[in-house]
Structures are given as C-alpha cells and as structure tokens.
Amino acid sequence: MANYKLSGKHTSVWMDTTKDTSYPPLSKESEFDVVVIGAGIAGLNTAFRLKSEGKKVAVIDRGKIASSVSGHTTAHISSAHSLIYDRLSVDFGERAKIYADANQYAISEYERIIKQKSINCDFKRVDTYIFIEDEKRKAEYENEYNAALKFELPVTWVNEAPLPFKNYGAIKYSNQAQFHPRKYLQSLAKLIDGQGSVILENTKAIDIKEDKDSIEIITENGNLRAKNAVMTTHSPFLIRGNYFLKVEQYSSYVLGVYLKKELTRALFDSSDHYIRTFDTKEGQLVIIGGEDHKVGQEKSTLERYEVLEQWVRDYLPVKRIAYQWCTQDNYSPEEVPLIGPYGAGYKRLFVATGFKGWGMTHGMVTSKIITDCILKKDNPWLELYSPDRKTSLRTKFWGLQMNVNTAQATITGVIKKVPERNIENIKEGNGKVILTQDKKMAVYKDTDGMTHAVSAKCTHMGCIVGWNNAEQSWDCPCHGSRYTQDGKVIYGPALKNLEPYKKISK
C-alpha cells in the first residue's frame, strides 16, 4: 500500500462533465414563504415542488449547488436498497410497505418531471440486481426476496445476475432508473430561480431562530426571514436537536472504469459492492463503489482505494481507470431516513437526513413529505419517516453502540500518545497530528515543503481530527465532520473552520 497512487482523475464523473453554476450570494435581507438550506438532491427537489405549489422559495448553499454529496453520488434511482426489506419487516411490520411505496413513487416522479420539463439528464429506465457474492449468505437474500414480494415490489428471483463473473443468484427489481445527477439538479435550479424565487450560492447558514409568526435564518452574508424553513444539508448543523447523535457518517469509495468489454446496462448491488454504467464520448464507463467505513476511523483511506481497485481488476476486464472519488453518507436508525418536522420546540423548521446512500429516491420522498407538511396536508409516509417516530429495541441498541463508539473515538483522541515536535518527519503532501507546546496541532506539509498548522480539535464537539491520506483532508472520528488541508469545513455538522496557526518553514 505504501506505493499506491490514485491513477484516475480525483473527481466524480458528474463534476468532470458539467460546469459549476454561478448564482449570486445573499446580498440583502429578504423575506420568503420558505427558505431551503442545502442545494443538493433533497433541497432542490423540495424547492421545485414548493414553487410548483405557488410558494416563493429561496434556496441557499454554502458552496455551489449539487457540488457536495449530490455531486459525488453514483445516482441509483431505485427502491432496491440492498438488504433492507426483511429487516424493516421485523422493525415495522406491515408499515414497512410505506418505505417500498415511497421509493417506487420517487422513480416514477423523476420520470414525470424530467419528461414534463424536457430535462436532458441521461435518464434511463434500467433493472436493478441485488446479487450474491458470497454463497454462504444466500439465505439472507432469499429472505429479502420474500419480504420484497410481500411488499408488492417488482421483483423476480434469477439464478445469476448478468455480470462477467461468478455470482450465486440475485433479486431482480424491474424498471428502476439512473441519470446524471448534476445535469438534473442544474436544470431544476433554472426552473426554481425566478418569479420571486431565488438560488443563492456561497451563502452559509449559521443559526436558525423561530418565533410565533416566522423563522429567521442567520447566514454569514445576512439574514433571511420566512414562514417556514427546510434543512437539507448533508448533516444538520444545529447542536440543538442532537441530530449528530441520531446518524452515523460513513465514507464510500468509487472508481470510474473503462472495460475491454461492455457490461449489461443495469444497476447492481451486493451489499459489499455497487455497480452501474454511464455512456460517455469514450464509450461505456462502469462505476463501481464500496469499501465503506465510518468517517475518520480508518488508518489509511488510500488502502480502501487499493482494495477496491484490486477487486475490480480481479473480476472485470479493466482497460483504464478514469476516475476515483469518495462520497459520504449518513446512516440513520433502522436504516430509515429522518424526514419531517425538526423536533420539539419547532413548528416552522423541517429536516431531512440519514439517507444511507439512497439519496436519489429519498431526495424525492423528502420533497413530497415536507411539502405536504408545509401545506398542512396529510401524508401517509410521515409516520414512518418522522424524526420523532417510535423506535424499536434494535434502534435503541444501535444508538447505544453509536454512543459507545463516539466515546471511544473521543477518548482515543484525547489521550493518544503523539511524538513531540516531529514536523520534520511529515512527508511532503501528507499530514499528521502532533504535540507542540502542549497543543495538539493538525499539520500538513505541502509539496513545496511548507507546513500549515491548524488546531486538531474539531470545532463541533472538540474531538481530535485525523489525516485522510486519500482525500487530503482532516476528518473527525466522532461525528464525521471533515476539513480541507488548511482547516476549512467540507462536511458538517461542524460550522466553524479549524483554528489556524502560523505557517512554519521546513
């Protein structure tokens, strides 16, 4: 692993094949019916639906639209969420059919919007195969198939998925879909912006205050007032509400590969690996992901890419690796996202998080649930998805395990022995947490030999960050916040950048 280097472009194919948008930042205080915070798949779908219902909407994002998690997804539009329906049937009984119905609705709704608005985003109906890599797990997949049948999903059992390597059967979901997420979202943004509604980039929300008649969104550029607000940021940034204790953040790794022979155009998922195709000017690009782990709790993220690449080369006829990128997902209790009213004390704030890698369909589900909440319409899915839903014993145990894991990460970061004044041992292009003058510092040495030092304490809850050698970032092992080499926030829940120290020459 020591000599492993990324061989493809270190970006997603979606980012590489579209240009960034150039919407303005907030420049004056304004009032809207609804402010949507976060311009990804959930935020823009929700804003579009609300505008379609006659609402004056503002969408704000601290960066560019569709450039964070939604710009690094693999964009499976499917109700086939790996092995989930058997587990949901245990936790929710017949109510688990709501999950199946909601996600099937999302697929059809994408197609309706894309056709109605003539959106060019490479939308295609394809089948999904949940295939068996390990024959010993066949019983799990058979149980999943029976659960999916019970919930009236479009499934059949096949003895082998149409892949060029041995597998031991699959659950085939018919008529699922895929698209280019950035093309879709950038087109949707154009439909939202105008006629009293606005898209505002580079506008970072830092607090939210609610009173009897309205809600105020405080940003670094000024304030916005609205009747309602929707938080669709990757991770909710308010400390109150404790959403950082309700979801776990995971990293997942993706390769974009050209093969010597084309694959069947379909979506594939084995629980360990997920695969889809995308047609480019050069030919069929095969997108393969996997090697998930909790953010900040992996010693070498480069090794994850290496293991994934080795799997791809072992099973597929690789011609060239074109792309390598990392994406980030929130895992929620019972694997059901948290969508609905923010929580006790809030009547005008709504939230969506915890999509567990299935943000494409749940971004559309979010738009329907939250729009109905704001319009005060009954929604048949809200009870299942509500952040305040009743939890099962398994979920309570999950929460206990998560808190233990966070406590271990915190304690390890606080008491971990680190060499003192070892800056000279940091290789160029790498980072390390060191102890200097009784302070833990996150030190990065650039390719010119200059070292850049920031505080190693995460600004969210004070955990000690660690160096991510593949993504060249500082990652928090407790609640998943990530920072650039010089300490700027990439992903929350952290709001503030890491405190900088002076540059030190080599």
N, C-alpha and C positions, 0 to 999 in steps of 0.2 A: 504493500500500500504506500510505502514511503515515497515511491517514484511515480505514483498515479497522478495523471494530469487530465483535466477536462479536455476532451477532444472536439466537442461541438461548440456552437455559439452558446454562450452562457445567458440565454434568454429564452422565453417561450416563443413558439412559432406564431402565436397570436400577436405578441408585441412586435415581432420582427416583420410582420406582414401588414401592419397598419401604422399610420402616423398618429402621434399624440394630438389630442384636441387642444383648443386654445380658448376656452371660456374664461371670462374675467374673474378676478376675486371679488369678494364683497367690498364695496366702496362707500356705501351709505346704509344707515339703518333703515330697514323696511319692514312691512307687515304683510303676512300671507295667511292663507287658510291653513296650510300645512307646510312645515319645514321637514325635509327628509335629510338626515345626516348619514352620508355614505353613498357614493355613486358607483356601486357595484351591481350585481345581478338582482339582489333583493331591493335595493334602493331605487334603481331606475324603473324596474317593473312596477313597483308600488307608486312611484311618482306618475308614471304614464297612466296607470289605472285611475288614480285620483284626479288627474287633469281631465281624463275622459268623462269623469263624473261631474265636471264643472268646477273643480276646485282650483284655486290659484296656489301654485306649488313652487317652492324653492328647494333645489337640491344642492347641498354643499358637500364638498370633499376637501380634505386637507392636501390632496395632491391632484393628479389628473384622473378623470373618470376612467373606470374599467382598467386601471393600471396596477391594482393591488392583487388580492386573491382572485378576483374575477378575470384578471389578465393572465393568470397562471394556472387556471383550471385545465382539465382535459375535456371538459364540456360534454359529458354524457348526459343526455336528456332522457332519463329512464326511471321507471318505477322499480327496476331490478337493483336493489341496493345491497348487493352481496347477500349474506345470510342474515336476514332480519325478520322475516315474517313469522318464522317459528318462535323466535324469542318474543316478538311483540304479542303473539297469541297467548303466551304464558303470562306476560305482564298486564295485558289489557283485554284479553278475551276477545269477544266479538267486536269490540271497539277498534281493534287493530285494522279492521276493514276501512276505517276512515283514512288511515295512512295510505293504503293502497288506492282508494278512490281519489284522494287529493293529488297524488303523484301522477296517476293516469290522466286526470283533468289537466294537469300542468302541460303534459306533452301536447294534447290537443289544443290548448290555449296558445302555446307558442305558434303552432301551425296556423291558427286562425289569425293571430296578429300579424305574422310575417306575410301571409297572403293578402290580408286586407290592406296593409300599409306598403306592400311591394318592397319589403326589406330584403336586400341582397346580402345574405349571410351564410351561404352554403348549407342551408337547412336540408337535411335528408332524413327520410324515414328508413331506419335500419333495425335489424333484430339485435337483441342482447343475449349473450350466452353466459350463464354463471357456471363455469366449468370446473371440473375436479382435477387438481394437480396431484393430490395425494390420495391414492386409492383407499387408504385406511380411514379417510373422512367421508366415504361415500354415504354412510347412514345419515350424516348431518345434512347432506344435500337432498337426500330423499325426503327427510322430514321437512326441509324448506319447501320442496316442490309441493308436498301435500298441503302445507299451510297456504302457499300461493294459490293453489287450486281452490281451497276453501274460501279465499277472499276474492274469488272470481277474476283473477288476473289472467292475462292472455298467455298462459304457459303450456308448454308440452315438454315431455322428457325425451332427450335424444341420447343415444348411446355414446356419441363422441361429438365434441364441438369441432367445427370446420377450421382447425388450426394445423399447421405443418409439424406438429409434434404430438407425442402420445398424451392423451388425457383419458379420463375414466368416466365420461358421461357429462351431461350438462342440463341445466334448466334453460330452455329457450323461451325468452319473452319476445313475442312478435310485435312488430310495428312500433318500436321505440324510435329515438331520433338523436341527431347530432347536428352541430352547427359551428360557425366561427363566432365565439362569444364577443370579441371586440367589435366585429362588424355589426352584430346585432345591437349591442349596447350603444355604440356611437350613433347608429341610425335612430335608436329610440330616444337618445338625448336630443337630437334635432327636432323630434316631434314634441318633446316636452318644452323646450326653450321657445319662448314667445307667447304672445297673447296674455301677458300678465304673469306668466310663469318663467322661472329662470334657472339656469345651471350656473353654479359658482364654484370654480376650482380654486385651489390654493387658499382655502378658507377653513381654518382649523377650529372646530368647536372645542371649547374647554370646560364648559359648565352649562347646566340647564336649570332654570328656575321656573316654578309653576305657581300661579296664584289662582284665584277663583275664576277669573274670566279669560285668562290667556296663559301662554307659556313663552318664556324668553330663552333663546339660545344665545349664549355668550361665546363669541369667537375672538380670535386674535385680531381680526380686522374690524370688529364692531359687533353690534347685537342685532338679532332678528326676533321679531315677535310674531306669534301665530296662535291660532285656535288649538292646533294640535301639532305634535312633533313625532317623528318616527326615527328611531336609532337603528340603522342597518350597517353600522361599522362592523368590521371583522370581529372585534371584541368590544363589548360595551365599556365605555371609558369612565363612567361614574363609579366611584367607590361604593356609594350607597346603592343598595340592591344586591351587592355581593355576587354579581354575575361571574366574577373571576373565580369564585368557589363552585360555580354551577357547571362550568365547562372546562375541559382539558384541551390544550393546544398541541397539535401534532404536525410534524413536518413529513412531507412525502416527496419522493424524487421521481423525475420524469426524463426519459430520453425520447428524442425525435429521430427516427432511424429510416434510412432508405435501404430496402432489401433487394436482393438479387431476383426475387420473385414476389409478386403482389400477394397480399392476404385477402381473404374474403372480407368484403365491406360490411362490417358488423362491429358491435361493441362486445368486449369480452371482460370477464372479471372472475378471478379465482379465490378471492379473499386476500391472497398474497400479491397478486399482480393484476393490473387492469390495462386493457389494450383497446385502441381504436385507430382508424385510418383517417387521413386527410389528404385530399388531392391538391398538389402544388404544381407549379410550372415544370419542376424537375421530375414529377411523377408522384406516385403514392408514398406519402410519409406515414410511417407507422409510429404511433405514440404509445409508449409503454411506461407505466409507473409502478411504484411500490416502495419497499424498504422503509415503511413508516416508523417513526419513533416520536416520543414526547419531546417537545421543543426544549433545547438546552441541556438535554440529558444524554447526549451522545458524544463520546470522546473524539471521534473523527467522523465528520459528515462526509468527507471525501471517500471514506471507505464504503459508505452507503451507495454512492455512485458506482464505485468499483464493483461491488457485489451485484448491483442491478445490471451493469454492463456485461458482467460475466454470464449472468442468467440469460440475457438476450443473445449473446454470442453462442451459448450452449444450445439454444432451442430454435433460433431463427437464422436464416442465411443473410448475415449483415453485409451490406455493400458500403455504407458510410453512416457514421453518426453525425447528424447535422445540428442537433440541439440537445442541451442539458439544462434543466431548470428544476427549481424546488418550489413547492406550493405548501400552503399552511391551512390546516383545517381545525375546526373546533368540534370536539366530541361532547355530546350532551348526555344527560341521564337517560337511560333506557333507549338511547340512540334516536330519540325523537327530538327534533329541534324545539327551541323555546320561542314561540311566536305569539304576540298578543300584548295586552296591557303590561306596562313595565313592572308594576308591583304596588304594594300598599303605599298610600300617600300620593299616588299619581293617577290622575283621571284623564290627562291630556297627552301623556307620553306612552309610546308603544315601542316594542323592541322585537328584533329577530336575530337569533344567533344559534350556534350549535348545529350546523348543517351536516357535520360528519362526512365531508367530502361529496355530499349530494346537493350542492348549492344550486344547480341549474333548475331542477324541478322545485326545490323548496324556495327558491327566489320567486317563482311564480305563485306558489302556495301562499307565501308571505303577502304578496300583493292583494290576493283575494281576502285573506283573513283580516288584515289591517284596514283595508278599505271598508270592509263591512263594519268593523268596529267603529271607525270614524263616522260612517254614515248611520250608525246605530241600527244596523240590520243584524238579524240572527245569522250566525254562521255555524254550520253543522260540524266544522272541523276544530273550532276554537277550544272545546273542552279537552281534546286530546293534546293539542299543541300548546296550550296556555302555560306560561311560566309558573303559574300558581296551581297547576294540576296536582292531584293527589299522587303521591309517589309510592312505588312498591317497595317491598323489603329489599329486593335486589338493588334498587336505586339508592336506598339508604346505605346499603353496604358499599356500593360504588362511591358514594360521597365520602364515607369513612376512609376508604382506601386512598382516594384522591387527597384528602387532607393529610393522611399519614405520609404519602409520597411528597407533598409540598413541604411538610415539616422536615423530612429527611433532607430534601434539597436545600432548605434554608439553613439547617444546622451544619450541613457539609460545607456550604459556602462561608459560614461564619468562622468555623474552627479549622478549616482546611489549612494544612501547612503549605506555605509557598516560599520559594527561595527569596532571599532579600537582595535587592539591588542586582538583579540578574538581567538587566536590559541588554547587555552585550550578547546574551545567549539567544535572543529572539532573532530568528532568521528573517531576511527581507521578504515582505509580502505576508507576514504572519503576525499573530497577536498572542498575548499572554497576560494573565492576571498576576501582578507582582506586589510585593510588600515594600513600600518606600516611605520612610518617615512615619511609620505607624499607620499608613493609609493603604488600603487596597486600591490599586490602580489598574485599569484596563489599558494596556499599552500595545499599540500597533506600530510596526516598523514598515514604512513604505519602501518602494523599490529603489529610492534614492538614498536609503539608509537613515532617513529622518524618523524619529519616533514621535508618536502622537498619543498623548495620555489623557484619559478621562476617568472619572470615578467609576469603580467597578460595582457600585451599589445601584441596582435597578431603581428608577425613580417612582415605581409603582408601590412596592412594599418593602424595598430595601434588601432584597435578595442579591447575591453575588452573581454577576453575569459570567458567561464563559465564551471562549472563542469558537466560532463556527468556521472551520478552515475551508469548507467548500464555498459557502456563500459570503465569506469575508465579512462577518457580522458578529456583534456581541449579542448573545441570546440568554434570556433569563430562564433558569430551570424550574422556577416556581409557578409562574402564571403565563409564561410564553411570550412576554414582550421581547421585541428584537430591535437592535440599533445598528446603524451604519458604523464603519470603522472609526469615525470621529464622533460617534455618540448620538446621532440624530435618530429619532424614533422611526422605525419601519412599520412595525405592528404593535398595537396596544395589547393589554389595557393601559400601558404607560402613556402619559400625556407629555411629560417633560423629557427633554434630552438629558443624557448623562452629563454631569458637571465636568467641564473641560479643565485640564491643567496645561501648563506651558509646554511648548514643543522642546524636545531635548535632542541635541545633535548626537550622532553616534560616537 
